[in-house]
Amino acid sequence: MEAPVPPPQEHPPRPRSHTVTTTSSSFTANLSASSSTLAYDREFLRTLPGLLMVTEIVLGLLVWTLIAGTEYFLYPAFGWVMFVAVFYWVLTVFFLIIYMTMTYTRIPQGLCFNGSAFILYLIAAIVDASSVTKELDSHNYNSWAASSFFAFVVTSCYAGNTYFSFISWRSRTLQ
C-alpha cells in the first residue's frame, strides 16, 4: 500500500502592488487633447441664430423647389436663382450640422459664409423678382412669384445671421 500523498500546502496570497507607471510622449498627449467626441447642442435651435438657420433651410427649400417645378432652364435668370438657392441651401444644412455638433468650436465662425449668402441671395432675389412676368410663361407665374417672395424672406434671414456672426466676431476681436 502506498503512503497517502499529503495535500499541497496553500500559501496565503501575496499582496499585489497596485502602482502602475505610464509615460506618454508629447504626440500622444496632443492627440488625446485634440480628439474628443462630438457634443450635441440642444439649445442652439432655441437661439435666434438657430431659428434663423432653420427658417433659411425651410424657406430656401421652398425657393428652389418652386422654381425646379417649372421650365426654369429656358430662362437664364432663373438658372442663377437656382444656383444660389441650392448652393446655399446645401451649405446651410452643412452649417446647421456643424453648429448642432458644436464643431464650430474648432472651425472659425461663419461671418464670411453668412455675409456672402446675404449678398448673393439678395442679388438672386432681385433677379428672381425682376424676371417674373406673365408674358414669359403664364403657367409658371405663381410658382415664380412665390419663389421670389420666399427668396426675399430667406435674404432677410441671412442678413440677421450675418449681423449675429458679426457681433460674435467683434466680441472675440475686442478681447
Phi, psi and chi 1 to 4 in degrees:
 res  aa     phi    psi   chi1   chi2   chi3   chi4
   1 MET       -  141.6 -147.3  176.1 -172.7      -
   2 GLU   -88.3  153.1  -72.2 -176.8   36.6      -
   3 ALA   -76.3  140.6      -      -      -      -
   4 PRO   -63.4  142.0   18.5  -22.7      -      -
   5 VAL   -82.3  127.2  178.5      -      -      -
   6 PRO   -70.5  143.4   20.9  -26.8      -      -
   7 PRO   -63.3  148.5   21.0  -26.4      -      -
   8 PRO   -63.7  143.3   16.0  -21.5      -      -
   9 GLN   -77.1  131.4  -68.1 -177.1   -9.9      -
  10 GLU   -90.7  127.2  -67.3 -174.4   23.2      -
  11 HIS   -94.4  142.4  -62.1  -72.4      -      -
  12 PRO   -64.4  143.5   18.3  -25.1      -      -
  13 PRO   -62.7  140.6   18.2  -24.7      -      -
  14 ARG   -81.2  142.2  -71.9 -172.3  -72.4  177.3
  15 PRO   -67.4  137.1   18.9  -25.2      -      -
  16 ARG   -97.5  149.7  -66.2 -173.8  178.9 -166.0
  17 SER   -80.8  135.4  171.3      -      -      -
  18 HIS  -105.0   14.0  -67.5  -16.5      -      -
  19 THR   -87.9  127.0  -55.0      -      -      -
  20 VAL  -123.2  129.8  176.3      -      -      -
  21 THR  -110.8  127.7  -55.4      -      -      -
  22 THR  -127.7  153.7   60.2      -      -      -
  23 THR  -129.1  152.4   58.8      -      -      -
  24 SER  -138.9  149.1   65.7      -      -      -
  25 SER   -86.2  169.0   67.7      -      -      -
  26 SER   -65.0  -28.9   61.5      -      -      -
  27 PHE   -63.7  -47.7  172.9   75.0      -      -
  28 THR   -69.7  -32.3   57.3      -      -      -
  29 ALA   -66.0  -43.3      -      -      -      -
  30 ASN   -67.7  -37.8  -72.0  -21.7      -      -
  31 LEU   -64.5  -45.3 -179.2   64.2      -      -
  32 SER   -69.8  -28.1   64.4      -      -      -
  33 ALA   -75.7  -29.9      -      -      -      -
  34 SER   -92.2  -20.9   65.2      -      -      -
  35 SER  -103.4  130.2   63.4      -      -      -
  36 SER  -151.6  171.4   63.8      -      -      -
  37 THR   -77.9  154.9   59.0      -      -      -
  38 LEU   -76.4  137.5  -68.1  177.0      -      -
  39 ALA   -90.4  162.2      -      -      -      -
  40 TYR  -121.9  118.6  173.6   70.4      -      -
  41 ASP   -96.6   96.9 -174.2    6.3      -      -
  42 ARG   -71.9  -25.2  -62.8  175.3 -167.7 -166.1
  43 GLU   -80.3  -15.0  -63.0  -59.5  -46.6      -
  44 PHE   -59.8  -39.6  176.2   70.8      -      -
  45 LEU   -69.0  -12.8  -66.9  177.9      -      -
  46 ARG   -93.7   -5.9  -65.7 -178.0 -178.9  157.3
  47 THR   -87.8  161.4   64.9      -      -      -
  48 LEU   -61.7  -44.7 -164.4   51.7      -      -
  49 PRO   -60.8  -36.3  -26.0   34.6      -      -
  50 GLY   -66.1  -43.7      -      -      -      -
  51 LEU   -64.8  -39.6  -68.6  172.0      -      -
  52 LEU   -63.4  -39.3  -74.8  172.2      -      -
  53 MET   -65.7  -42.6 -165.9  171.6  -83.8      -
  54 VAL   -64.1  -40.2  170.3      -      -      -
  55 THR   -63.0  -41.3  -55.5      -      -      -
  56 GLU   -60.7  -39.9  -68.8  160.9    2.4      -
  57 ILE   -67.7  -47.4  -69.7  169.8      -      -
  58 VAL   -66.5  -49.6  171.1      -      -      -
  59 LEU   -74.2  -32.6  -62.2 -179.5      -      -
  60 GLY   -62.9  -37.7      -      -      -      -
  61 LEU   -61.7  -41.2  179.5   66.6      -      -
  62 LEU   -62.3  -41.4  -86.0  174.2      -      -
  63 VAL   -58.4  -53.1  169.6      -      -      -
  64 TRP   -79.0  -25.1   67.3  -96.4      -      -
  65 THR   -74.8  -33.6   54.9      -      -      -
  66 LEU   -65.0  -37.4  -75.4  166.8      -      -
  67 ILE   -78.1  -38.2  -66.6  177.1      -      -
  68 ALA   -63.4  -24.6      -      -      -      -
  69 GLY   -79.2    3.3      -      -      -      -
  70 THR  -117.6 -179.2   67.3      -      -      -
  71 GLU   -89.3   57.8  -69.7  107.4   14.0      -
  72 TYR   -63.7  -28.5   70.9   91.4      -      -
  73 PHE   -66.0  -12.8   47.3   85.5      -      -
  74 LEU   -79.1  -15.0  -61.9  174.2      -      -
  75 TYR  -125.8  113.2  -51.2  100.0      -      -
  76 PRO   -57.1  -32.3  -22.3   30.5      -      -
  77 ALA   -61.8  -39.6      -      -      -      -
  78 PHE   -73.2  -25.5  -68.3  116.3      -      -
  79 GLY   -63.5  -40.8      -      -      -      -
  80 TRP   -63.1  -44.6  165.4 -107.9      -      -
  81 VAL   -62.3  -41.1  175.2      -      -      -
  82 MET   -62.1  -43.1  -81.5  -67.1  -71.9      -
  83 PHE   -59.0  -51.7  165.5   73.3      -      -
  84 VAL   -62.8  -45.4  171.1      -      -      -
  85 ALA   -63.5  -46.8      -      -      -      -
  86 VAL   -71.4  -43.3  171.9      -      -      -
  87 PHE   -57.9  -50.8  179.4   74.2      -      -
  88 TYR   -76.7  -22.9  -80.3  106.0      -      -
  89 TRP   -66.5  -46.8 -176.7   82.1      -      -
  90 VAL   -63.0  -45.3  168.8      -      -      -
  91 LEU   -64.9  -36.0  -75.6  179.6      -      -
  92 THR   -68.0  -39.3  -56.3      -      -      -
  93 VAL   -61.3  -42.7  169.3      -      -      -
  94 PHE   -60.0  -47.1  174.1   72.6      -      -
  95 PHE   -67.8  -32.4  -87.3  101.4      -      -
  96 LEU   -62.1  -42.0  178.4   65.9      -      -
  97 ILE   -63.5  -41.1  -67.4  167.9      -      -
  98 ILE   -61.6  -43.9  -75.4  175.9      -      -
  99 TYR   -71.6  -36.5  -79.9  106.8      -      -
 100 MET   -68.1  -33.3  -68.0  -66.1  -64.6      -
 101 THR   -93.3    3.6   58.2      -      -      -
 102 MET    59.5   27.0  -63.2 -179.2   68.5      -
 103 THR   -71.5  -18.0  -42.4      -      -      -
 104 TYR   -61.5  -17.4   66.5   89.2      -      -
 105 THR   -69.0  -18.8   57.8      -      -      -
 106 ARG  -103.1  -13.7  -60.5 -178.9 -159.5  174.9
 107 ILE  -117.4  139.4  -61.5  172.7      -      -
 108 PRO   -57.7  153.3  -20.6   28.6      -      -
 109 GLN   -58.5  164.6  -66.1  -71.0  -19.7      -
 110 GLY   -95.2   38.8      -      -      -      -
 111 LEU   -61.4  -44.8  177.9   60.5      -      -
 112 CYS   -63.8  -42.6  -67.1      -      -      -
 113 PHE   -61.1  -52.2  166.4   73.6      -      -
 114 ASN   -65.6  -39.0  -73.5  -42.6      -      -
 115 GLY   -64.1  -45.0      -      -      -      -
 116 SER   -68.7  -35.9   66.6      -      -      -
 117 ALA   -63.3  -42.1      -      -      -      -
 118 PHE   -60.9  -49.7  165.8   66.6      -      -
 119 ILE   -64.7  -49.0  -69.0  168.1      -      -
 120 LEU   -69.2  -35.6  -70.6 -179.9      -      -
 121 TYR   -67.8  -36.5 -123.2  106.2      -      -
 122 LEU   -62.0  -46.2  179.4   62.0      -      -
 123 ILE   -61.7  -44.9  -66.6  168.2      -      -
 124 ALA   -63.7  -39.3      -      -      -      -
 125 ALA   -66.0  -40.1      -      -      -      -
 126 ILE   -65.8  -43.7  -68.0  168.9      -      -
 127 VAL   -62.4  -43.0  167.7      -      -      -
 128 ASP   -60.3  -49.9 -165.2    3.5      -      -
 129 ALA   -64.9  -39.9      -      -      -      -
 130 SER   -74.8  -16.6   63.7      -      -      -
 131 SER   -91.9  -10.9  -60.0      -      -      -
 132 VAL   -82.3  109.1  175.3      -      -      -
 133 THR  -142.5  151.4   62.0      -      -      -
 134 LYS   -72.1  -20.4  -75.5 -168.7  176.2 -174.4
 135 GLU   -68.4  -32.9  -72.0   81.9   36.3      -
 136 LEU   -65.2  -56.5  -76.9  179.5      -      -
 137 ASP  -163.5  100.9 -170.5   -9.5      -      -
 138 SER   -66.9  -22.9   61.8      -      -      -
 139 HIS   -66.0  -35.9  174.6   71.6      -      -
 140 ASN   -98.0    2.8  -64.7  -41.6      -      -
 141 TYR   -55.5  -48.1  176.4   77.4      -      -
 142 ASN   -64.2  -41.5  -70.6  -26.6      -      -
 143 SER   -64.8  -43.1  -66.7      -      -      -
 144 TRP   -66.6  -39.7  -70.8  -19.2      -      -
 145 ALA   -65.0  -42.3      -      -      -      -
 146 ALA   -65.9  -39.8      -      -      -      -
 147 SER   -64.7  -35.5   73.7      -      -      -
 148 SER   -64.1  -44.9  176.2      -      -      -
 149 PHE   -59.6  -50.3  169.6   76.3      -      -
 150 PHE   -67.6  -29.3  -71.4  117.3      -      -
 151 ALA   -63.1  -39.8      -      -      -      -
 152 PHE   -69.5  -34.6  -81.4  104.9      -      -
 153 VAL   -66.8  -44.2  174.9      -      -      -
 154 VAL   -63.1  -38.5  173.1      -      -      -
 155 THR   -58.1  -43.3  -60.1      -      -      -
 156 SER   -67.2  -33.1   64.2      -      -      -
 157 CYS   -65.9  -44.1  -69.5      -      -      -
 158 TYR   -64.3  -34.9  -81.2  116.2      -      -
 159 ALA   -62.5  -42.4      -      -      -      -
 160 GLY   -62.5  -44.6      -      -      -      -
 161 ASN   -68.6  -31.1  -99.4  -20.2      -      -
 162 THR   -63.1  -43.2  -59.3      -      -      -
 163 TYR   -60.5  -47.9  172.0   75.1      -      -
 164 PHE   -66.5  -35.6  -70.3  119.7      -      -
 165 SER   -65.8  -38.9  -65.2      -      -      -
 166 PHE   -64.3  -44.9  176.1   76.3      -      -
 167 ILE   -60.6  -43.4  -63.8  -61.3      -      -
 168 SER   -64.2  -44.5  173.9      -      -      -
 169 TRP   -63.7  -43.1  170.6   78.1      -      -
 170 ARG   -63.9  -39.9 -171.9   82.1  166.4  136.5
 171 SER   -67.4  -31.2   68.0      -      -      -
 172 ARG   -74.0  -35.4  -78.9 -165.5  -39.8  -94.2
 173 THR   -77.1  -21.5   58.5      -      -      -
 174 LEU   -82.9  -12.4  -68.3  176.9      -      -
 175 GLN   -81.4      -  -67.5  176.4   -7.7      -
